[in-house]
Amino acid sequence: SSGKIGLDVSRSNPDVLVAHYEHGTQIPQFIGQGQDREPNPEYDDMEILGSGIYRSEDGGESWAYVNRFYNRPFYYNHLWLDPNDDEIVYSLTSSMRVSRDGGHTLESMPRGGGGGHCYHAMWIDPHDSNRFWVGSDGGLNLTFDQGQNYLDFKNINVTQYYAVGVDMSDPYNVCGGLQDAGSSCGPSLTRSGGIYTNDWVSVGGGDGFYVQIDPTDPDILYSESQGGSVSRVDLRTGQRVSIRPRENNVANYSDYITPEIEESMRERGWGNNPFRFNWSSPILLSAHNPRTIYFGGNHLFKSIDRGDTWMIASPDLSDNDPEKTRRVTGGLTQDVTGAENHGTIITISESPLDQETLWTGTDDGNVQVTQDGGATWRDVTDNINMPLDTWISRVESSGFDSGTAYVAGDGHRAADFR
């Protein structure tokens, strides 16, 4: 079986190619557990083909398997050949490595890729191999001495926001969640004539997503990182309290979660947790009462005490497909990070006209509405002219009619680019 392939061709000798190849066979470096852990003798047997680095010196007519190293192929798997020396190969993954013998051995770069992390892009000067640029989740870096030292460019806006929120201060503050860079807040205006990096304050770690600020108290906000890790933050004291819905803080847990549901979720790899949360789980503060919070998982959760306790406010609003919701995922290479979580709510909207009317959209194409605060739900998916299973990226309630909402879908995950 074949998966993702990263490929580069030597600029100085186009007969030389290197490929980072995801293979169905992945030999572990060690076998056994704990004190019984020992080297796997098959790992060094390169006659057993598998994932890793392959090299061709005859334009791709034949290939040699030279290295078993691979790291999260769905996200990385990039190789770059030095344009002046095809024995030098750079491997960019969660860290940055270099081979000086054509890919057979890899060593860590002295300073990684220059203060970043999760490396994705590289350009090597064809006239000077000591000079190259590296692009990562941490930004852009330039070296003139083959990675011994780097220049950092802090004036380039390379951050990616998942979502933003604003408070009611004057001037107002903007808060947002960043890809692989946590969540932070900063002013929309300052007396110094500009907005500087040190004007911003971190309010969450991990990958940052939704941030919601209490409109009556700008020092109280809610931020989250991947997989439903939601917290309440007090900026006055710096106190952070996890408010993630769990069995012990959901008042009506047993009304919705049966032993059969718990067993089904264990079989799918979720352990003792019957709740699924998306990589980016939506948080919404009620426009009618800022102490009321909604949070989306496979169920809609509602809190009236700032997240100290929760009520389940809906049944499972996804299709709850047993195959798509298995936690052991990642294709040929298992990669259980939370980014693969499926069967979840990804957007919530409350009618500004009626606090009992709530809309939700899921990652498997469902749009549903309640007009009685969650007591009953109506599936209105068939009323929306979208392909089956479209990722419902946003639902927005009308400001003029509580029974009307606007829906946006994202089809690129299913190769639907219409």
RODO-2510 file (C-alpha; in nm, 4 decimals, decimal comma):
residues 418
     n   res          X          Y          Z
     1     s     0,0000     0,0000     0,0000
     2     s     0,1137     0,3523    -0,0759
     3     g     0,0352     0,6807     0,0933
     4     k     0,1855     1,0274     0,0774
     5     i     0,5081     1,0778    -0,1179
     6     g     0,7432     1,3741    -0,0865
     7     l     0,9835     1,4071    -0,3820
     8     d     1,2808     1,6194    -0,4850
     9     v     1,5088     1,6166    -0,7887
    10     s     1,8716     1,7266    -0,7807
    11     r     1,9306     2,0550    -0,9638
    12     s     2,2929     1,9647    -1,0373
    13     n     2,2265     1,6060    -1,1460
    14     p     1,8637     1,5368    -1,2432
    15     d     1,9266     1,1624    -1,2419
    16     v     1,9335     1,1843    -0,8608
    17     l     1,5956     1,1787    -0,6876
    18     v     1,4957     1,1315    -0,3260
    19     a     1,1492     1,0385    -0,2030
    20     h     0,9939     1,0321     0,1413
    21     y     0,7484     0,7478     0,0975
    22     e     0,4613     0,6409     0,3214
    23     h     0,4397     0,2617     0,2992
    24     g     0,1949     0,0132     0,4454
    25     t     0,4816    -0,1636     0,6246
    26     q     0,6257     0,0262     0,9189
    27     i     0,8839    -0,1668     1,1187
    28     p     0,9111    -0,0437     1,4805
    29     q     1,2608     0,0414     1,5988
    30     f     1,2001    -0,1308     1,9314
    31     i     0,9887    -0,4215     2,0478
    32     g     0,8549    -0,5003     2,3942
    33     q     0,7535    -0,2681     2,6751
    34     g     0,9247    -0,1242     2,9822
    35     q     1,2190    -0,3298     3,1022
    36     d     1,1561    -0,5813     2,8238
    37     r     1,2012    -0,3160     2,5527
    38     e     1,4828    -0,4024     2,3133
    39     p     1,6004    -0,3183     1,9597
    40     n     1,4021    -0,4787     1,6807
    41     p     1,6438    -0,6822     1,4635
    42     e     1,4224    -0,6275     1,1591
    43     y     1,4600    -0,2496     1,1807
    44     d     1,8108    -0,2491     1,0308
    45     d     1,7208    -0,5027     0,7622
    46     m     1,6682    -0,2714     0,4670
    47     e     1,5617    -0,5648     0,2519
    48     i     1,2260    -0,5349     0,4308
    49     l     1,0748    -0,2380     0,2490
    50     g     0,8662     0,0136     0,4399
    51     s     0,8090     0,3811     0,5129
    52     g     1,1079     0,6105     0,4909
    53     i     1,3537     0,7639     0,2473
    54     y     1,4247     0,6158    -0,0965
    55     r     1,6941     0,7269    -0,3404
    56     s     1,7379     0,6865    -0,7139
    57     e     2,0508     0,7686    -0,9138
    58     d     1,9205     0,6681    -1,2566
    59     g     1,6292     0,9045    -1,3048
    60     g     1,3817     0,6832    -1,1209
    61     e     1,4477     0,3582    -1,3090
    62     s     1,5504     0,1944    -0,9825
    63     w     1,5338     0,2906    -0,6172
    64     a     1,7310     0,2077    -0,3032
    65     y     1,5717     0,2078     0,0394
    66     v     1,8154     0,4071     0,2532
    67     n     1,6419     0,5170     0,5758
    68     r     1,3388     0,4112     0,7803
    69     f     1,2774     0,7552     0,9282
    70     y     0,9270     0,8988     0,8876
    71     n     0,7191     1,1382     1,0955
    72     r     0,3467     1,2087     1,0553
    73     p     0,3338     1,1684     0,6743
    74     f    -0,0095     1,3291     0,6449
    75     y     0,1406     1,6561     0,7678
    76     y     0,5041     1,6498     0,6596
    77     n     0,7062     1,4077     0,4379
    78     h     0,9133     1,6806     0,2689
    79     l     1,2711     1,6419     0,1434
    80     w     1,5083     1,8955    -0,0138
    81     l     1,8321     1,8173    -0,1966
    82     d     2,1163     2,0649    -0,1818
    83     p     2,1323     2,2009    -0,5408
    84     n     2,5139     2,1928    -0,5293
    85     d     2,5711     1,8616    -0,3514
    86     d     2,3190     1,5802    -0,3934
    87     e     2,4652     1,3951    -0,0948
    88     i     2,3166     1,6597     0,1331
    89     v     1,9464     1,5952     0,2008
    90     y     1,7246     1,7981     0,4341
    91     s     1,4258     1,6347     0,6014
    92     l     1,1575     1,8711     0,7326
    93     t     0,9048     1,7315     0,9804
    94     s     0,8234     1,8287     1,3398
    95     s     1,1991     1,8887     1,3638
    96     m     1,4614     1,9572     1,0979
    97     r     1,7283     1,7031     1,0094
    98     v     2,0084     1,6803     0,7569
    99     s     2,1834     1,3875     0,5885
   100     r     2,5340     1,4250     0,4456
   101     d     2,5506     1,0798     0,2932
   102     g     2,2610     1,0809     0,0500
   103     g     1,9911     1,0051     0,3063
   104     h     2,1405     0,6983     0,4761
   105     t     2,1861     0,8723     0,8108
   106     l     2,0189     1,1802     0,9577
   107     e     2,1360     1,4229     1,2228
   108     s     1,9488     1,7038     1,3943
   109     m     2,0212     2,0557     1,2772
   110     p     2,2150     2,2640     1,5329
   111     r     1,9268     2,5056     1,5932
   112     g     1,6497     2,3155     1,4210
   113     g     1,5123     2,5431     1,1541
   114     g     1,5775     2,8603     1,3507
   115     g     1,3419     2,8893     1,6448
   116     g     1,0366     2,7547     1,4684
   117     h     0,8637     2,4193     1,4819
   118     c     0,6757     2,1979     1,2378
   119     y     0,8788     2,2630     0,9240
   120     h     0,7114     2,2738     0,5829
   121     a     0,9086     2,4790     0,3303
   122     m     1,2670     2,5450     0,2261
   123     w     1,4650     2,7289    -0,0424
   124     i     1,8387     2,6716    -0,0847
   125     d     2,0414     2,9313    -0,2738
   126     p     2,1693     2,7558    -0,5915
   127     h     2,4784     2,9803    -0,5816
   128     d     2,5602     2,9369    -0,2121
   129     s     2,4528     2,6269    -0,0157
   130     n     2,5277     2,8035     0,3124
   131     r     2,2322     3,0333     0,2513
   132     f     1,8783     2,9010     0,2797
   133     w     1,5328     3,0000     0,3952
   134     v     1,3131     2,7813     0,6155
   135     g     0,9365     2,8156     0,6612
   136     s     0,7673     2,6673     0,9645
   137     d     0,4698     2,7073     1,1939
   138     g     0,6919     2,9532     1,3816
   139     g     0,7476     3,1803     1,0831
   140     l     1,0313     3,2466     0,8394
   141     n     1,4050     3,2131     0,9068
   142     l     1,7203     3,2791     0,7048
   143     t     2,0692     3,1365     0,7553
   144     f     2,4007     3,2302     0,5918
   145     d     2,6047     2,9506     0,7558
   146     q     2,4070     2,6337     0,6753
   147     g     2,1947     2,6443     0,9880
   148     q     2,4488     2,7375     1,2543
   149     n     2,2726     3,0711     1,3072
   150     y     1,9477     3,2215     1,1822
   151     l     1,7817     3,5545     1,1309
   152     d     1,4257     3,5745     1,2649
   153     f     1,1737     3,7984     1,0905
   154     k     0,9245     3,9221     1,3467
   155     n     0,7764     4,1831     1,1152
   156     i     0,6129     3,9312     0,8819
   157     n     0,2519     3,8413     0,9548
   158     v     0,2522     3,4654     0,9060
   159     t     0,0121     3,3603     1,1797
   160     q    -0,3077     3,1755     1,0933
   161     y    -0,6190     3,2527     1,2947
   162     y    -0,8918     2,9939     1,3365
   163     a    -1,1363     3,2364     1,4966
   164     v    -1,1460     3,5792     1,6622
   165     g    -1,3566     3,7510     1,9263
   166     v    -1,3789     4,1068     2,0563
   167     d    -1,4724     4,2623     2,3880
   168     m    -1,6722     4,5751     2,4733
   169     s    -1,3796     4,7842     2,5977
   170     d    -1,3045     5,1241     2,4465
   171     p    -1,0821     5,0846     2,2531
   172     y    -1,1886     4,7255     2,2100
   173     n    -0,9532     4,4276     2,2369
   174     v    -0,9249     4,1505     1,9817
   175     c    -0,8654     3,7908     2,0894
   176     g    -0,8034     3,4934     1,8690
   177     g    -0,6789     3,1384     1,8417
   178     l    -0,3689     3,0667     1,6335
   179     q    -0,2581     2,7578     1,4494
   180     d     0,0019     2,5927     1,6745
   181     a     0,0614     2,9184     1,8614
   182     g    -0,2022     2,9278     2,1358
   183     s    -0,4539     3,2070     2,1905
   184     s    -0,3805     3,5705     2,2611
   185     c    -0,5437     3,9111     2,3054
   186     g    -0,4342     4,2570     2,2003
   187     p    -0,5685     4,6133     2,1725
   188     s    -0,7246     4,7587     1,8602
   189     l    -0,5637     5,0964     1,9407
   190     t    -0,2893     5,2256     2,1701
   191     r    -0,1566     5,5671     2,2767
   192     s     0,1871     5,4853     2,1364
   193     g     0,0787     5,5212     1,7737
   194     g     0,1081     5,1552     1,6902
   195     i     0,0269     4,8062     1,8149
   196     y     0,3355     4,6123     1,9196
   197     t     0,4065     4,2509     2,0019
   198     n     0,4421     4,3300     2,3718
   199     d     0,0887     4,4741     2,3728
   200     w    -0,0428     4,1192     2,3334
   201     v    -0,1019     3,8709     2,6135
   202     s    -0,1245     3,4943     2,5924
   203     v    -0,4558     3,3477     2,7094
   204     g    -0,4164     2,9834     2,6041
   205     g    -0,1735     2,7233     2,4732
   206     g    -0,1634     2,4453     2,2172
   207     d    -0,3422     2,5168     1,8939
   208     g    -0,5711     2,8094     1,9662
   209     f    -0,9273     2,8285     1,8379
   210     y    -1,2338     3,0170     1,9602
   211     v    -1,1975     3,2916     2,2211
   212     q    -1,5081     3,4468     2,3734
   213     i    -1,4972     3,7477     2,6078
   214     d    -1,7605     3,8341     2,8667
   215     p    -1,9237     4,1545     2,7320
   216     t    -1,9857     4,2765     3,0882
   217     d    -1,6357     4,1976     3,2197
   218     p    -1,3448     4,2054     2,9708
   219     d    -1,1165     4,0333     3,2207
   220     i    -1,3177     3,7103     3,1984
   221     l    -1,2789     3,5112     2,8798
   222     y    -1,3007     3,1577     2,7470
   223     s    -1,0354     3,0005     2,5267
   224     e    -0,9705     2,6520     2,3991
   225     s    -0,7097     2,4310     2,2436
   226     q    -0,7599     2,1229     2,0312
   227     g    -1,0100     1,8504     2,1077
   228     g    -1,2381     2,0392     2,3442
   229     s    -0,9832     2,1611     2,5993
   230     v    -1,1775     2,4701     2,7017
   231     s    -1,0840     2,6976     2,9918
   232     r    -1,2125     3,0058     3,1696
   233     v    -0,9429     3,2699     3,2186
   234     d    -0,9353     3,5603     3,4644
   235     l    -0,6927     3,8194     3,3259
   236     r    -0,6812     4,0047     3,6591
   237     t    -0,5294     3,7115     3,8467
   238     g    -0,4030     3,4905     3,5643
   239     q    -0,6155     3,2060     3,6966
   240     r    -0,7108     2,9444     3,4396
   241     v    -0,9808     2,6873     3,5148
   242     s    -1,0543     2,3890     3,2914
   243     i    -1,4283     2,3730     3,2236
   244     r    -1,4314     2,0878     2,9726
   245     p    -1,7586     1,8894     2,9979
   246     r    -1,7029     1,5554     3,1718
   247     e    -1,9176     1,3050     3,3535
   248     n    -1,8453     1,4699     3,6891
   249     n    -1,9575     1,8198     3,5850
   250     v    -2,2517     1,7375     3,3551
   251     a    -2,5649     1,7430     3,5699
   252     n    -2,7858     1,5360     3,3382
   253     y    -2,5170     1,2961     3,2168
   254     s    -2,7177     0,9805     3,2831
   255     d    -3,0225     1,1202     3,1021
   256     y    -2,8331     1,0992     2,7729
   257     i    -2,5368     0,8662     2,8234
   258     t    -2,6288     0,5023     2,8706
   259     p    -2,3942     0,2095     2,9496
   260     e    -2,4460     0,0964     2,5896
   261     i    -2,3215     0,4331     2,4583
   262     e    -2,0207     0,4201     2,6891
   263     e    -1,9334     0,0699     2,5692
   264     s    -1,9746     0,1699     2,2052
   265     m    -1,7362     0,4622     2,2531
   266     r    -1,4803     0,2401     2,4265
   267     e    -1,4933     0,0028     2,1309
   268     r    -1,4182     0,2967     1,9005
   269     g    -1,1092     0,3886     2,1034
   270     w    -1,2407     0,6736     2,3187
   271     g    -1,1773     0,5093     2,6552
   272     n    -1,4252     0,6146     2,9219
   273     n    -1,5112     0,9414     2,7459
   274     p    -1,8440     0,9326     2,5573
   275     f    -1,8043     1,2898     2,4291
   276     r    -1,6361     1,3779     2,0998
   277     f    -1,4942     1,7223     2,0307
   278     n    -1,3665     1,8611     1,7039
   279     w    -1,0130     1,9883     1,6537
   280     s    -1,1813     2,3314     1,6654
   281     s    -1,4824     2,3094     1,8972
   282     p    -1,7149     2,6106     1,8989
   283     i    -1,7677     2,8238     2,2107
   284     l    -2,0549     3,0715     2,2188
   285     l    -2,1562     3,3178     2,4906
   286     s    -2,5260     3,3922     2,4968
   287     a    -2,6230     3,7381     2,3780
   288     h    -2,9061     3,7266     2,6326
   289     n    -2,7010     3,6299     2,9397
   290     p    -2,3174     3,6421     2,9413
   291     r    -2,2994     3,3800     3,2176
   292     t    -2,4564     3,1316     2,9771
   293     i    -2,2129     2,9434     2,7560
   294     y    -2,2711     2,6953     2,4758
   295     f    -2,0054     2,4462     2,3739
   296     g    -2,0173     2,2012     2,0847
   297     g    -1,9163     1,8361     2,0906
   298     n    -2,1210     1,5524     1,9512
   299     h    -2,3847     1,6995     2,1844
   300     l    -2,4562     2,0660     2,2462
   301     f    -2,3590     2,1597     2,6014
   302     k    -2,5042     2,4521     2,7977
   303     s    -2,3770     2,6138     3,1169
   304     i    -2,5488     2,8901     3,3132
   305     d    -2,2648     2,9367     3,5646
   306     r    -1,9692     3,0234     3,3406
   307     g    -1,8774     2,6611     3,2795
   308     d    -1,8565     2,5335     3,6373
   309     t    -2,1341     2,2860     3,5548
   310     w    -2,2998     2,1795     3,2312
   311     m    -2,6226     2,0410     3,0954
   312     i    -2,6435     1,8316     2,7816
   313     a    -2,8835     2,0340     2,5650
   314     s    -2,9239     1,7951     2,2719
   315     p    -2,8943     1,4348     2,1624
   316     d    -2,5954     1,3427     1,9471
   317     l    -2,6510     1,5821     1,6556
   318     s    -2,4041     1,4087     1,4231
   319     d    -2,4686     1,0942     1,2198
   320     n    -2,2609     0,9086     1,4818
   321     d    -2,1175     0,6843     1,2096
   322     p    -1,9318     0,3991     1,3893
   323     e    -1,6549     0,3900     1,1280
   324     k    -1,5978     0,7637     1,0888
   325     t    -1,5893     0,8121     1,4650
   326     r    -1,3265     0,5503     1,5417
   327     r    -1,0438     0,7154     1,7306
   328     v    -0,7746     0,4901     1,5834
   329     t    -0,7276     0,6804     1,2598
   330     g    -0,4648     0,8183     1,0287
   331     g    -0,4734     0,5864     0,7278
   332     l    -0,1557     0,3873     0,6709
   333     t     0,0153     0,5726     0,9547
   334     q    -0,1915     0,5961     1,2699
   335     d    -0,1965     0,9516     1,3972
   336     v    -0,4368     1,0149     1,6819
   337     t    -0,4011     1,3850     1,7556
   338     g    -0,7628     1,5027     1,7662
   339     a    -0,7426     1,6537     1,4169
   340     e    -0,9106     1,3360     1,2907
   341     n    -1,2101     1,3574     1,5279
   342     h    -1,5360     1,3294     1,3353
   343     g    -1,9067     1,3360     1,4086
   344     t    -1,9004     1,6694     1,5936
   345     i    -2,0657     2,0115     1,6080
   346     i    -1,8425     2,2773     1,4526
   347     t    -2,0683     2,5824     1,4565
   348     i    -2,3335     2,7197     1,6951
   349     s    -2,5590     3,0210     1,6584
   350     e    -2,8120     3,1648     1,9006
   351     s    -3,0940     3,3839     1,7744
   352     p    -3,0441     3,7412     1,8955
   353     l    -3,4247     3,7681     1,9020
   354     d    -3,5060     3,4524     2,0985
   355     q    -3,2746     3,2810     2,3466
   356     e    -3,4679     2,9554     2,3036
   357     t    -3,3712     2,9308     1,9349
   358     l    -3,0333     2,7713     1,8639
   359     w    -2,8788     2,6429     1,5414
   360     t    -2,5954     2,3940     1,4980
   361     g    -2,3917     2,2599     1,2081
   362     t    -2,1783     1,9455     1,2097
   363     d    -1,8739     1,8185     1,0247
   364     d    -2,0835     1,5450     0,8634
   365     g    -2,3352     1,7756     0,7023
   366     n    -2,6184     1,8182     0,9518
   367     v    -2,7975     2,1472     1,0225
   368     q    -3,0388     2,1328     1,3147
   369     v    -3,2444     2,3814     1,5114
   370     t    -3,4232     2,3963     1,8436
   371     q    -3,6836     2,6600     1,9268
   372     d    -3,7432     2,5493     2,2846
   373     g    -3,3964     2,5728     2,4361
   374     g    -3,2937     2,2195     2,3458
   375     a    -3,5978     2,0233     2,4593
   376     t    -3,6633     1,9189     2,0988
   377     w    -3,4559     1,9434     1,7813
   378     r    -3,5483     1,9522     1,4140
   379     d    -3,3145     1,8344     1,1388
   380     v    -3,3425     2,0843     0,8513
   381     t    -3,0526     1,9488     0,6459
   382     d    -3,2799     1,8474     0,3587
   383     n    -3,3956     2,2088     0,3245
   384     i    -3,0406     2,3164     0,2375
   385     n    -2,9184     2,2567    -0,1151
   386     m    -2,5729     2,1191    -0,0370
   387     p    -2,4034     1,7879    -0,1250
   388     l    -2,4365     1,5075     0,1281
   389     d    -2,1932     1,5199     0,4214
   390     t    -2,0694     1,8731     0,3463
   391     w    -1,8710     2,0243     0,6334
   392     i    -2,1069     2,2913     0,7723
   393     s    -1,8502     2,5595     0,8469
   394     r    -2,0869     2,8281     0,9756
   395     v    -2,4510     2,8805     1,0665
   396     e    -2,5565     3,2383     1,1430
   397     s    -2,8973     3,3257     1,2867
   398     s    -3,0930     3,6053     1,1233
   399     g    -3,1164     3,9308     1,3144
   400     f    -3,4690     3,9840     1,1837
   401     d    -3,6382     3,6429     1,1960
   402     s    -3,5628     3,3819     1,4609
   403     g    -3,6735     3,1075     1,2241
   404     t    -3,4181     3,2012     0,9592
   405     a    -3,0458     3,1246     0,9482
   406     y    -2,7685     3,1507     0,6912
   407     v    -2,5504     2,8458     0,6249
   408     a    -2,2003     2,8125     0,4774
   409     g    -2,0526     2,4774     0,3750
   410     d    -1,6957     2,3744     0,2959
   411     g    -1,6555     2,0946     0,0414
   412     h    -1,2786     2,0908    -0,0121
   413     r    -1,2286     1,7925     0,2201
   414     a    -1,4411     1,5895    -0,0214
   415     a    -1,2665     1,7386    -0,3286
   416     d    -1,5774     1,9431    -0,4047
   417     f    -1,4484     2,2834    -0,5171
   418     r    -1,7702     2,4188    -0,6650
***
